[in-house]
């Protein structure tokens, strides 16, 4: 009787952060053709199940429905790139509803965080910063002997996903050579393509940047990669039983032994998960001088206790798991949902679909 047609989709977005009103309105406009519910969740409190039952698309960090409340869901999109925090959830384990991730949005901020730490270490920025605070014109520090640049250095990226690809792009711009490592072989140009979400103008969409590709899951394969004479090792793999403590004393020794630059020992950057490294072995490698330094956005445990010895390890730079944070984060994640809504309507496969793949 003249009633307006119901929207074809009901998008439920569960937020654990306070977002500016302008962004919330922009999100609503992004889904003007759908019904949108923006729900502010309180950590530890359950989301009303009736909200889940009404939704056809769910966007969330950690809040998921019981399988019986998910019968109308067409897909679940997570604000995170990895799903290790949801692995034991009944809905994910059931496989009844497709999950998509925010993989691809983290490349620009994490690459900038990575390069920032390399330059802070290599250009001895902390010394200059302290001198400036003291109003000191520091010409006494032997800058010629302590500083170095990145041109000609070799970076090995363990886990060549969207983050690794943007680190590769910036590294190449600095004059570095890039070596990629993946769990499965990528023998053809097509197999090296990035088929997920890509922030325009970033990354390595066709996989052409690395000068060499390596693969495997055996310790011997990892060791071959670490023996290339790398100046930087970037750890960018998902946390799985297979990657837990993937790198320890033996691996750090290999990195060090094969270092080719006199006076400059390899630098380790971890933007994966803290448990991928044997942290005690890392501390010892830094203390002994096997490694020239480390940039860690992740630790084991998190938060890192104030009295933990990692804080005082030589040449370590630690941040509280925020390398991917920034104003663009939520908007880019929402863009993936919009793309997938359109693909769903056109009968196309979803992008960024979680499949439990390796690195």
MARSE-798744 format. One record per residue: x, y, z of N, C-alpha, C, O in turn; residue number from 1; residue in three letters. Coordinates in steps of 0.05 Angstrom, whole numbers, m for minus. Layout:
N
- X,Y,Z,X,Y,Z,X,Y,Z,X,Y,Z,NUM,ala
...
// end
This chain:
359
- 17,m24,0,0,0,0,18,25,0,13,43,16,1,unk
- 37,26,m18,54,50,m20,76,51,0,91,71,1,2,unk
- 80,30,16,102,30,35,129,30,20,131,17,m1,3,unk
- 149,44,31,176,43,18,188,16,21,184,3,41,4,unk
- 202,6,0,214,m20,2,236,m21,24,250,m2,29,5,unk
- 237,m44,37,257,m47,58,285,m48,46,289,m59,24,6,unk
- 305,m37,59,333,m40,49,340,m69,46,331,m86,61,7,unk
- 357,m75,26,363,m102,20,383,m114,40,384,m138,44,8,unk
- 398,m97,53,418,m106,72,415,m91,98,407,m67,99,9,unk
- 422,m104,120,424,m91,147,452,m94,157,460,m116,164,10,unk
- 467,m72,157,495,m73,165,497,m65,195,490,m43,203,11,unk
- 507,m84,211,511,m79,240,541,m75,244,557,m92,239,12,unk
- 548,m51,253,576,m44,259,579,m40,289,568,m22,301,13,unk
- 595,m58,300,600,m57,329,627,m43,334,648,m52,325,14,unk
- 625,m22,349,649,m5,354,658,m8,383,642,m6,401,15,unk
- 684,m11,387,696,m12,413,711,14,419,724,16,440,16,unk
- 710,32,400,724,58,402,704,80,397,685,76,383,17,unk
- 710,103,408,694,127,403,704,140,378,727,148,376,18,unk
- 687,143,358,694,155,332,681,182,330,660,187,341,19,unk
- 694,201,316,682,228,312,656,226,297,652,208,280,20,unk
- 638,245,303,612,245,290,614,247,260,598,235,245,21,unk
- 634,262,251,637,265,222,643,238,208,633,233,186,22,unk
- 658,221,222,665,195,210,640,177,211,635,161,193,23,unk
- 625,178,233,601,162,235,581,169,213,568,151,202,24,unk
- 578,195,208,560,203,187,570,194,160,554,186,143,25,unk
- 596,196,155,608,187,130,603,157,126,598,148,104,26,unk
- 605,141,148,599,113,146,570,108,138,565,91,121,27,unk
- 552,123,150,524,120,143,519,126,113,504,112,99,28,unk
- 533,147,104,530,154,76,542,133,57,532,129,35,29,unk
- 562,120,67,575,99,51,555,76,45,557,62,25,30,unk
- 537,72,64,517,50,61,489,62,60,470,53,73,31,unk
- 486,83,43,460,96,41,438,78,30,414,83,34,32,unk
- 446,57,16,427,38,5,420,15,24,407,m4,16,33,unk
- 429,16,48,424,m5,68,416,7,95,420,31,100,34,unk
- 404,m10,111,399,m2,139,425,m5,155,438,m26,153,35,unk
- 432,15,170,457,14,185,452,17,215,437,35,223,36,unk
- 463,m1,231,462,2,260,491,4,270,507,m14,267,37,unk
- 496,27,283,522,31,296,519,26,326,504,41,340,38,unk
- 532,6,336,529,m2,364,555,1,379,575,m10,371,39,unk
- 555,17,401,579,20,418,579,m2,438,562,m3,456,40,unk
- 599,m19,437,601,m42,455,618,m35,479,638,m20,476,41,unk
- 611,m45,501,627,m43,525,643,m69,529,632,m90,529,42,unk
- 669,m66,532,686,m90,534,676,m108,557,673,m98,580,43,unk
- 672,m133,551,663,m152,571,633,m155,573,623,m175,585,44,unk
- 618,m137,561,589,m138,561,579,m151,535,591,m146,514,45,unk
- 558,m167,537,547,m180,513,531,m161,496,516,m145,506,46,unk
- 534,m164,470,517,m149,451,490,m163,451,489,m188,449,47,unk
- 468,m148,452,441,m160,451,438,m179,427,443,m170,404,48,unk
- 431,m204,431,429,m223,409,410,m215,387,413,m223,364,49,unk
- 389,m199,394,369,m191,374,382,m173,352,373,m172,330,50,unk
- 404,m158,360,418,m142,340,431,m161,319,430,m155,295,51,unk
- 444,m182,329,456,m201,311,436,m214,293,440,m218,269,52,unk
- 413,m221,304,393,m236,288,381,m219,265,373,m230,245,53,unk
- 381,m192,269,370,m175,248,391,m170,226,383,m163,203,54,unk
- 416,m172,232,438,m164,213,442,m184,191,440,m208,195,55,unk
- 448,m173,167,457,m190,145,487,m187,141,500,m205,130,56,unk
- 498,m165,149,527,m160,148,536,m151,176,524,m133,187,57,unk
- 557,m163,187,567,m156,213,596,m146,210,612,m159,197,58,unk
- 601,m123,222,628,m111,222,636,m108,251,622,m95,267,59,unk
- 659,m120,259,665,m122,287,695,m126,292,710,m134,273,60,unk
- 704,m121,316,731,m129,325,731,m156,338,744,m175,328,61,unk
- 715,m159,359,716,m184,375,688,m195,381,685,m218,388,62,unk
- 667,m179,378,640,m187,386,627,m203,364,622,m193,342,63,unk
- 621,m228,369,608,m246,350,584,m259,362,582,m263,386,64,unk
- 564,m266,346,540,m279,356,545,m309,360,564,m321,350,65,unk
- 527,m321,376,526,m350,376,516,m360,349,501,m346,336,66,unk
- 525,m383,340,517,m393,314,487,m392,309,478,m386,286,67,unk
- 471,m397,329,442,m397,325,431,m369,320,408,m366,311,68,unk
- 446,m348,327,438,m320,323,449,m308,297,447,m284,292,69,unk
- 462,m325,281,476,m315,257,463,m325,231,476,m324,210,70,unk
- 438,m335,232,426,m347,209,422,m328,186,420,m337,163,71,unk
- 420,m302,191,416,m283,169,442,m270,159,441,m255,140,72,unk
- 464,m276,171,489,m264,164,499,m275,137,500,m299,133,73,unk
- 507,m256,119,518,m264,94,549,m264,95,562,m280,81,74,unk
- 560,m246,111,588,m247,117,594,m230,142,579,m212,148,75,unk
- 617,m237,155,627,m221,178,653,m208,169,671,m222,159,76,unk
- 655,m182,174,680,m168,168,693,m160,195,679,m149,212,77,unk
- 719,m165,197,733,m158,222,750,m134,217,762,m130,196,78,unk
- 751,m116,237,768,m93,236,798,m100,237,815,m83,232,79,unk
- 804,m124,243,832,m133,246,841,m148,221,824,m158,206,80,unk
- 867,m150,216,877,m165,193,880,m194,199,876,m211,182,81,unk
- 887,m200,225,890,m228,233,866,m237,250,853,m220,263,82,unk
- 861,m263,250,839,m273,266,848,m292,288,832,m308,298,83,unk
- 873,m290,297,883,m308,317,867,m304,344,866,m323,359,84,unk
- 856,m280,348,841,m276,373,813,m288,372,799,m288,392,85,unk
- 805,m298,348,778,m309,345,779,m339,338,758,m351,333,86,unk
- 802,m351,338,805,m378,329,788,m399,343,779,m419,331,87,unk
- 781,m394,368,765,m413,383,735,m406,383,720,m419,397,88,unk
- 728,m385,368,700,m378,368,683,m398,352,691,m406,330,89,unk
- 661,m406,363,644,m427,350,635,m419,322,634,m436,304,90,unk
- 629,m393,318,619,m385,291,641,m387,270,637,m397,248,91,unk
- 666,m378,277,688,m380,258,695,m409,253,699,m417,231,92,unk
- 695,m425,274,702,m453,272,682,m469,255,689,m488,242,93,unk
- 657,m460,256,636,m475,242,639,m472,212,631,m490,197,94,unk
- 650,m449,203,652,m445,174,626,m438,161,624,m438,136,95,unk
- 605,m434,177,578,m429,165,575,m402,153,559,m398,134,96,unk
- 591,m383,162,589,m355,151,617,m347,142,637,m350,157,97,unk
- 620,m336,118,646,m326,109,655,m303,126,640,m286,135,98,unk
- 681,m302,131,694,m280,145,713,m265,126,727,m278,110,99,unk
- 713,m239,127,732,m223,113,748,m206,133,738,m200,155,100,unk
- 772,m199,125,790,m185,143,797,m157,132,791,m150,110,101,unk
- 810,m142,149,820,m115,141,848,m116,131,862,m95,130,102,unk
- 857,m139,122,884,m140,110,886,m121,87,868,m118,70,103,unk
- 908,m106,86,913,m87,65,912,m58,75,924,m41,62,104,unk
- 898,m53,97,895,m26,106,919,m17,123,924,6,127,105,unk
- 935,m37,133,956,m31,152,983,m24,138,1001,m15,151,106,unk
- 985,m30,112,1010,m26,99,1023,1,102,1046,3,111,107,unk
- 1008,23,95,1021,50,98,1030,57,126,1053,65,129,108,unk
- 1013,55,147,1023,63,173,1045,46,184,1064,55,196,109,unk
- 1043,19,179,1064,2,190,1090,4,175,1112,2,187,110,unk
- 1089,9,149,1113,14,134,1127,39,144,1151,40,147,111,unk
- 1111,60,149,1122,85,160,1134,81,187,1156,92,194,112,unk
- 1120,66,204,1131,60,231,1157,45,228,1176,50,243,113,unk
- 1159,26,210,1183,9,206,1206,27,197,1228,26,209,114,unk
- 1202,43,176,1224,60,166,1232,80,187,1255,86,190,115,unk
- 1212,91,202,1218,110,223,1238,98,243,1258,111,250,116,unk
- 1233,73,251,1251,61,271,1278,55,259,1299,58,273,117,unk
- 1279,47,234,1306,43,221,1322,69,221,1345,69,228,118,unk
- 1308,91,214,1323,116,212,1330,128,239,1351,139,243,119,unk
- 1312,125,259,1318,133,286,1343,119,296,1360,132,309,120,unk
- 1345,93,290,1369,78,299,1394,86,283,1415,91,294,121,unk
- 1391,86,256,1414,90,239,1425,118,240,1449,123,237,122,unk
- 1407,138,244,1416,166,244,1420,176,273,1425,200,277,123,unk
- 1418,158,292,1422,165,320,1405,189,329,1415,208,342,124,unk
- 1380,187,322,1362,209,328,1359,215,358,1357,238,366,125,unk
- 1359,194,374,1355,199,403,1377,217,414,1372,232,433,126,unk
- 1402,214,404,1424,231,413,1418,261,406,1422,279,422,127,unk
- 1409,265,381,1403,292,372,1380,304,388,1380,328,395,128,unk
- 1360,287,394,1336,296,409,1344,305,437,1335,326,446,129,unk
- 1360,289,450,1368,296,477,1385,321,477,1383,338,495,130,unk
- 1402,324,457,1419,348,455,1401,373,451,1406,394,463,131,unk
- 1381,370,435,1363,393,430,1348,401,456,1345,425,461,132,unk
- 1339,381,471,1325,388,496,1344,403,515,1334,420,531,133,unk
- 1370,398,513,1389,412,531,1400,437,518,1418,450,529,134,unk
- 1390,444,494,1399,468,479,1429,465,473,1444,485,475,135,unk
- 1437,441,465,1465,435,461,1470,431,431,1457,415,418,136,unk
- 1490,446,420,1499,443,393,1520,421,392,1544,426,396,137,unk
- 1511,396,388,1528,373,392,1545,367,368,1536,354,349,138,unk
- 1570,376,368,1589,369,347,1610,350,358,1628,342,343,139,unk
- 1607,341,383,1626,323,395,1621,294,388,1639,278,386,140,unk
- 1595,287,384,1588,259,377,1601,253,350,1599,268,332,141,unk
- 1614,230,348,1628,222,323,1607,213,302,1606,190,295,142,unk
- 1593,232,291,1571,226,272,1581,210,248,1567,192,238,143,unk
- 1605,216,238,1615,202,215,1619,172,220,1617,156,202,144,unk
- 1625,166,245,1630,138,251,1605,123,261,1604,98,259,145,unk
- 1585,138,270,1561,124,282,1538,123,263,1522,103,264,146,unk
- 1534,143,245,1511,143,228,1516,126,203,1538,123,194,147,unk
- 1494,116,191,1495,102,166,1468,105,152,1448,110,165,148,unk
- 1468,101,125,1443,103,111,1434,75,101,1448,55,106,149,unk
- 1411,74,88,1399,49,80,1406,40,51,1400,18,44,150,unk
- 1417,58,35,1423,52,7,1442,28,6,1462,26,19,151,unk
- 1435,9,m11,1451,m15,m15,1447,m37,5,1459,m58,3,152,unk
- 1431,m32,25,1426,m52,46,1405,m73,36,1390,m68,17,153,unk
- 1406,m96,48,1388,m118,40,1367,m123,62,1374,m126,85,154,unk
- 1342,m123,54,1320,m128,73,1306,m154,65,1298,m157,42,155,unk
- 1303,m171,85,1288,m196,81,1262,m194,95,1261,m187,118,156,unk
- 1240,m199,80,1213,m196,91,1201,m223,94,1194,m236,75,157,unk
- 1199,m232,119,1189,m258,126,1158,m257,129,1148,m249,149,158,unk
- 1145,m264,107,1116,m261,105,1109,m237,87,1107,m215,96,159,unk
- 1106,m243,61,1104,m222,41,1074,m217,35,1065,m222,13,160,unk
- 1060,m206,55,1032,m198,51,1030,m169,45,1050,m157,36,161,unk
- 1007,m157,50,1003,m129,43,1022,m110,59,1031,m90,48,162,unk
- 1027,m117,84,1045,m100,100,1073,m102,89,1087,m82,85,163,unk
- 1082,m127,85,1109,m131,75,1113,m118,48,1135,m108,42,164,unk
- 1093,m118,31,1095,m106,5,1099,m76,6,1114,m64,m10,165,unk
- 1085,m62,24,1089,m33,26,1116,m27,39,1129,m7,32,166,unk
- 1125,m43,58,1153,m40,69,1173,m44,46,1193,m29,45,167,unk
- 1167,m63,28,1185,m67,5,1186,m43,m13,1207,m35,m22,168,unk
- 1163,m31,m18,1161,m8,m36,1178,15,m25,1193,28,m40,169,unk
- 1175,21,1,1190,43,13,1219,36,15,1236,54,10,170,unk
- 1226,11,21,1254,3,22,1267,6,m5,1290,16,m6,171,unk
- 1253,m1,m26,1265,2,m53,1270,31,m59,1290,38,m71,172,unk
- 1252,49,m50,1255,77,m55,1280,88,m40,1292,108,m49,173,unk
- 1288,75,m19,1312,83,m4,1338,70,m16,1360,75,m6,174,unk
- 1335,55,m37,1358,43,m50,1365,15,m39,1387,6,m44,175,unk
- 1347,2,m26,1352,m24,m14,1343,m46,m34,1326,m41,m51,176,unk
- 1353,m70,m31,1344,m93,m46,1326,m110,m27,1332,m112,m3,177,unk
- 1305,m121,m38,1284,m135,m22,1284,m164,m29,1286,m172,m53,178,unk
- 1283,m181,m9,1281,m210,m12,1256,m219,3,1253,m213,27,179,unk
- 1239,m234,m11,1213,m242,0,1213,m271,8,1225,m288,m5,180,unk
- 1198,m276,29,1195,m304,39,1165,m309,44,1152,m294,58,181,unk
- 1155,m331,32,1127,m340,36,1127,m369,44,1146,m384,39,182,unk
- 1105,m377,56,1103,m406,64,1101,m424,40,1115,m444,38,183,unk
- 1085,m416,21,1081,m432,m4,1096,m420,m27,1102,m396,m27,184,unk
- 1103,m437,m47,1118,m426,m69,1102,m407,m86,1078,m410,m89,185,unk
- 1116,m387,m98,1104,m368,m116,1121,m368,m141,1135,m348,m147,186,unk
- 1119,m389,m157,1138,m392,m180,1131,m375,m205,1149,m371,m221,187,unk
- 1106,m366,m208,1098,m352,m232,1092,m323,m226,1085,m317,m203,188,unk
- 1093,m306,m246,1085,m278,m241,1057,m276,m230,1051,m259,m213,189,unk
- 1038,m292,m240,1011,m291,m230,1009,m298,m201,993,m286,m186,190,unk
- 1024,m318,m192,1023,m327,m164,1034,m306,m145,1030,m308,m121,191,unk
- 1048,m286,m155,1060,m266,m138,1042,m241,m136,1050,m222,m123,192,unk
- 1019,m241,m149,1001,m218,m148,988,m216,m120,983,m236,m107,193,unk
- 982,m191,m112,967,m186,m88,938,m183,m97,931,m163,m110,194,unk
- 921,m202,m89,893,m201,m97,874,m190,m76,849,m192,m79,195,unk
- 885,m180,m54,868,m169,m33,865,m139,m36,871,m127,m57,196,unk
- 854,m126,m15,850,m97,m15,877,m83,m15,895,m91,0,197,unk
- 880,m63,m31,905,m47,m33,898,m18,m31,882,m8,m47,198,unk
- 911,m4,m13,908,25,m12,920,36,m37,943,31,m43,199,unk
- 905,52,m53,915,62,m78,943,75,m76,948,91,m58,200,unk
- 960,68,m95,987,79,m97,1007,67,m78,1029,78,m74,201,unk
- 1000,45,m65,1018,32,m46,1023,3,m53,1011,m8,m71,202,unk
- 1041,m9,m38,1046,m37,m40,1061,m46,m65,1074,m30,m78,203,unk
- 1059,m72,m70,1072,m85,m93,1052,m103,m106,1053,m127,m104,204,unk
- 1032,m91,m120,1009,m107,m130,1017,m131,m147,1004,m152,m146,205,unk
- 1038,m128,m164,1045,m150,m181,1068,m166,m171,1077,m185,m185,206,unk
- 1078,m159,m148,1100,m175,m136,1127,m173,m151,1142,m192,m152,207,unk
- 1132,m149,m163,1156,m146,m179,1180,m134,m164,1202,m133,m175,208,unk
- 1175,m126,m139,1197,m112,m125,1219,m130,m115,1243,m124,m119,209,unk
- 1213,m154,m103,1235,m170,m92,1254,m179,m114,1246,m186,m137,210,unk
- 1280,m179,m108,1300,m189,m126,1302,m220,m124,1314,m233,m141,211,unk
- 1291,m231,m102,1290,m260,m100,1266,m268,m82,1258,m253,m64,212,unk
- 1255,m291,m89,1232,m302,m74,1241,m329,m62,1255,m344,m74,213,unk
- 1233,m333,m37,1240,m358,m23,1215,m368,m9,1196,m354,m5,214,unk
- 1214,m394,m4,1190,m405,9,1197,m431,25,1219,m441,23,215,unk
- 1177,m440,40,1180,m464,55,1171,m461,84,1168,m438,93,216,unk
- 1166,m483,97,1158,m482,125,1178,m497,143,1176,m497,167,217,unk
- 1197,m511,130,1217,m525,146,1238,m506,157,1244,m486,145,218,unk
- 1250,m514,179,1271,m497,191,1294,m493,172,1306,m471,171,219,unk
- 1301,m513,156,1323,m510,137,1317,m489,116,1336,m475,107,220,unk
- 1292,m486,108,1285,m465,89,1288,m437,101,1298,m419,88,221,unk
- 1279,m435,126,1282,m409,139,1312,m402,142,1320,m379,138,222,unk
- 1328,m422,149,1356,m417,153,1370,m409,127,1388,m392,128,223,unk
- 1362,m420,104,1373,m411,79,1367,m381,74,1384,m366,65,224,unk
- 1343,m373,81,1335,m345,78,1351,m327,96,1360,m306,87,225,unk
- 1355,m336,120,1370,m319,140,1400,m318,133,1415,m302,145,226,unk
- 1409,m335,115,1437,m336,108,1444,m319,83,1466,m321,72,227,unk
- 1425,m302,74,1429,m286,50,1447,m262,55,1454,m248,36,228,unk
- 1454,m256,80,1469,m232,86,1451,m208,89,1457,m186,79,229,unk
- 1430,m212,104,1410,m191,107,1419,m170,127,1431,m176,147,230,unk
- 1413,m144,121,1418,m123,140,1393,m118,157,1396,m110,180,231,unk
- 1370,m124,146,1345,m121,161,1329,m147,157,1327,m158,135,232,unk
- 1316,m156,179,1297,m177,177,1271,m166,188,1269,m158,211,233,unk
- 1250,m167,171,1223,m158,179,1206,m182,183,1203,m198,164,234,unk
- 1195,m185,206,1178,m208,213,1149,m199,210,1139,m183,226,235,unk
- 1135,m211,191,1107,m203,185,1090,m228,178,1077,m229,158,236,unk
- 1092,m248,196,1077,m273,192,1054,m274,212,1056,m262,233,237,unk
- 1033,m289,206,1012,m293,226,1021,m311,248,1039,m328,244,238,unk
- 1010,m309,272,1017,m327,294,1001,m352,291,976,m352,292,239,unk
- 1015,m374,287,1003,m401,286,1020,m419,303,1042,m412,311,240,unk
- 1011,m444,308,1029,m463,322,1055,m466,307,1076,m470,320,241,unk
- 1054,m465,281,1078,m469,265,1098,m445,267,1122,m449,265,242,unk
- 1087,m421,270,1105,m397,271,1113,m389,300,1129,m371,303,243,unk
- 1101,m402,320,1108,m396,348,1138,m402,353,1146,m424,348,244,unk
- 1152,m382,362,1181,m385,367,1196,m394,342,1215,m410,343,245,unk
- 1187,m384,319,1200,m390,294,1229,m380,294,1246,m393,281,246,unk
- 1234,m358,308,1261,m347,308,1272,m347,337,1259,m336,355,247,unk
- 1295,m358,340,1308,m360,366,1338,m357,364,1348,m345,345,248,unk
- 1352,m368,383,1381,m364,385,1396,m373,360,1414,m360,350,249,unk
- 1388,m396,349,1401,m407,326,1397,m389,302,1415,m384,286,250,unk
- 1373,m378,299,1366,m361,276,1380,m334,278,1390,m324,258,251,unk
- 1381,m323,302,1395,m297,306,1425,m300,300,1438,m282,289,252,unk
- 1436,m323,308,1465,m328,303,1470,m329,273,1490,m319,263,253,unk
- 1452,m343,258,1455,m345,229,1454,m317,216,1471,m311,199,254,unk
- 1435,m301,225,1434,m274,214,1460,m259,218,1470,m247,200,255,unk
- 1470,m261,242,1495,m247,249,1519,m257,234,1535,m242,224,256,unk
- 1521,m284,233,1545,m296,220,1547,m289,190,1568,m288,179,257,unk
- 1524,m285,178,1523,m280,149,1522,m250,142,1519,m243,119,258,unk
- 1524,m233,162,1524,m204,157,1548,m196,141,1571,m204,146,259,unk
- 1543,m179,121,1565,m172,102,1575,m144,106,1596,m137,95,260,unk
- 1561,m127,122,1569,m99,125,1587,m96,150,1577,m100,172,261,unk
- 1612,m89,147,1630,m86,171,1619,m65,190,1612,m43,182,262,unk
- 1617,m72,215,1609,m54,236,1579,m50,238,1570,m36,256,263,unk
- 1563,m62,221,1534,m59,222,1522,m87,224,1523,m103,205,264,unk
- 1511,m93,247,1498,m120,251,1469,m118,243,1456,m97,243,265,unk
- 1457,m141,236,1429,m142,227,1410,m130,247,1414,m132,272,266,unk
- 1389,m119,237,1368,m105,253,1342,m121,249,1334,m126,226,267,unk
- 1329,m128,270,1304,m144,269,1280,m126,275,1280,m111,295,268,unk
- 1260,m127,258,1235,m112,262,1212,m132,264,1208,m148,245,269,unk
- 1197,m131,285,1174,m150,289,1148,m134,291,1143,m120,310,270,unk
- 1132,m137,270,1105,m126,270,1084,m148,267,1062,m144,259,271,unk
- 1092,m172,275,1075,m196,274,1061,m200,301,1042,m187,307,272,unk
- 1072,m218,317,1063,m223,344,1087,m230,361,1107,m241,350,273,unk
- 1086,m223,386,1109,m227,403,1119,m255,405,1143,m260,407,274,unk
- 1100,m274,404,1108,m303,408,1122,m315,383,1132,m337,385,275,unk
- 1123,m300,361,1137,m310,338,1168,m311,344,1182,m327,332,276,unk
- 1177,m293,361,1205,m293,369,1208,m305,396,1190,m303,413,277,unk
- 1231,m319,401,1239,m327,427,1251,m302,440,1273,m294,435,278,unk
- 1235,m289,458,1243,m263,468,1268,m264,485,1284,m245,484,279,unk
- 1272,m285,500,1296,m287,516,1321,m289,498,1341,m277,504,280,unk
- 1318,m304,476,1340,m306,457,1346,m279,444,1369,m273,438,281,unk
- 1324,m264,438,1328,m238,426,1343,m219,445,1361,m205,436,282,unk
- 1336,m220,470,1350,m203,490,1380,m210,490,1397,m192,491,283,unk
- 1386,m235,491,1414,m244,492,1429,m236,466,1452,m227,467,284,unk
- 1415,m238,443,1428,m230,418,1434,m200,417,1453,m192,405,285,unk
- 1417,m184,429,1421,m155,430,1444,m149,450,1461,m132,444,286,unk
- 1444,m163,472,1465,m158,492,1492,m166,482,1512,m152,488,287,unk
- 1494,m188,467,1519,m198,458,1530,m183,433,1553,m185,426,288,unk
- 1512,m167,421,1520,m153,397,1516,m169,371,1524,m160,350,289,unk
- 1504,m193,374,1498,m208,349,1479,m193,331,1482,m193,307,290,unk
- 1461,m179,343,1442,m162,329,1448,m132,334,1456,m125,356,291,unk
- 1444,m116,314,1450,m87,317,1428,m72,330,1432,m50,339,292,unk
- 1404,m84,331,1381,m71,343,1355,m85,336,1355,m104,320,293,unk
- 1334,m75,348,1308,m87,342,1286,m66,346,1287,m50,364,294,unk
- 1266,m67,328,1242,m50,331,1219,m69,336,1213,m87,319,295,unk
- 1205,m66,358,1184,m85,366,1158,m70,372,1157,m53,390,296,unk
- 1138,m76,356,1112,m65,362,1095,m85,377,1073,m80,386,297,unk
- 1106,m109,380,1093,m131,394,1112,m144,413,1136,m146,407,298,unk
- 1102,m154,435,1119,m167,455,1104,m191,466,1081,m196,460,299,unk
- 1118,m206,482,1106,m229,496,1115,m228,526,1138,m233,532,300,unk
- 1096,m220,544,1068,m215,540,1062,m186,532,1080,m170,530,301,unk
- 1036,m181,528,1026,m154,524,1004,m149,544,986,m165,547,302,unk
- 1005,m126,558,1026,m106,558,1052,m117,571,1051,m135,587,303,unk
- 1074,m106,563,1100,m114,574,1103,m104,602,1102,m79,606,304,unk
- 1108,m121,622,1111,m111,650,1133,m91,652,1153,m93,638,305,unk
- 1130,m72,670,1149,m50,673,1177,m60,681,1197,m47,675,306,unk
- 1178,m83,695,1204,m93,704,1216,m114,685,1235,m128,692,307,unk
- 1205,m117,661,1214,m138,642,1242,m129,631,1245,m106,624,308,unk
- 1261,m148,629,1288,m141,619,1288,m131,590,1308,m119,582,309,unk
- 1268,m137,574,1268,m128,546,1270,m97,544,1282,m87,526,310,unk
- 1257,m83,563,1258,m54,562,1287,m43,562,1292,m23,549,311,unk
- 1305,m57,575,1332,m47,578,1352,m60,560,1376,m56,563,312,unk
- 1343,m77,541,1361,m89,522,1374,m68,505,1360,m48,499,313,unk
- 1399,m71,496,1412,m50,480,1398,m47,453,1391,m66,440,314,unk
- 1396,m21,445,1387,m14,418,1360,m26,411,1355,m35,388,315,unk
- 1342,m28,431,1315,m37,425,1295,m14,426,1298,4,443,316,unk
- 1276,m14,407,1256,7,406,1229,m7,408,1222,m24,391,317,unk
- 1213,0,428,1188,m15,434,1164,5,432,1165,27,443,318,unk
- 1143,m4,419,1118,12,419,1095,m7,427,1098,m31,423,319,unk
- 1073,3,437,1052,m13,449,1031,m24,429,1008,m19,433,320,unk
- 1041,m38,409,1023,m50,389,1005,m29,376,981,m33,374,321,unk
- 1018,m8,366,1002,14,354,1013,22,326,1005,43,316,322,unk
- 1030,5,315,1043,13,289,1022,17,267,1027,32,248,323,unk
- 1000,3,269,979,5,248,958,26,254,939,29,238,324,unk
- 960,40,276,939,58,284,940,84,269,962,93,260,325,unk
- 917,97,266,916,123,252,888,131,245,870,114,247,326,unk
- 884,155,237,858,166,231,845,151,207,820,150,205,327,unk
- 861,140,190,850,127,166,841,99,171,828,87,153,328,unk
- 847,88,194,843,59,199,814,50,193,809,33,177,329,unk
- 795,62,208,767,52,206,755,57,178,740,41,168,330,unk
- 762,80,167,750,87,141,759,67,120,744,58,103,331,unk
- 785,60,120,795,41,101,782,13,105,776,m1,85,332,unk
- 778,5,130,766,m20,135,737,m20,125,728,m40,113,333,unk
- 723,2,129,695,4,119,694,3,89,675,m7,77,334,unk
- 715,13,76,716,12,46,716,m17,37,704,m23,16,335,unk
- 729,m35,51,729,m63,44,700,m74,45,692,m90,28,336,unk
- 686,m67,66,658,m76,69,641,m66,45,625,m81,34,337,unk
- 645,m41,38,630,m30,15,636,m45,m11,618,m52,m26,338,unk
- 661,m50,m15,669,m65,m39,656,m93,m39,646,m102,m60,339,unk
- 656,m106,m16,645,m133,m15,614,m133,m17,602,m152,m27,340,unk
- 601,m112,m7,572,m110,m10,566,m109,m40,547,m122,m49,341,unk
- 581,m93,m55,576,m91,m84,583,m117,m98,568,m125,m116,342,unk
- 604,m130,m89,611,m156,m102,589,m177,m95,583,m194,m112,343,unk
- 579,m176,m71,557,m195,m64,533,m191,m82,521,m210,m91,344,unk
- 526,m165,m86,503,m159,m103,506,m168,m132,487,m174,m146,345,unk
- 532,m168,m141,538,m175,m168,546,m204,m172,554,m212,m193,346,unk
- 543,m220,m150,550,m248,m152,579,m254,m155,587,m275,m165,347,unk
- 596,m235,m146,626,m238,m148,637,m248,m121,624,m244,m100,348,unk
- 660,m262,m122,672,m271,m96,681,m248,m79,689,m227,m90,349,unk
- 680,m251,m53,689,m231,m34,719,m228,m35,733,m247,m40,350,unk
- 729,m203,m31,758,m199,m28,764,m202,2,747,m198,19,351,unk
- 790,m207,7,800,m209,35,785,m231,50,783,m230,75,352,unk
- 776,m252,36,761,m273,50,781,m290,65,802,m298,55,353,unk
- 775,m295,91,792,m311,108,791,m340,99,769,m352,96,354,unk
- 815,m352,96,815,m380,88,836,m396,104,841,m419,97,355,unk
- 847,m383,125,867,m397,141,893,m402,126,908,m421,132,356,unk
- 898,m385,106,922,m389,90,947,m382,106,946,m369,126,357,unk
- 970,m391,96,995,m385,108,1004,m357,100,989,m341,89,358,unk
- 1030,m352,104,1041,m326,98,1055,m325,71,1065,m304,63,359,unk
// end
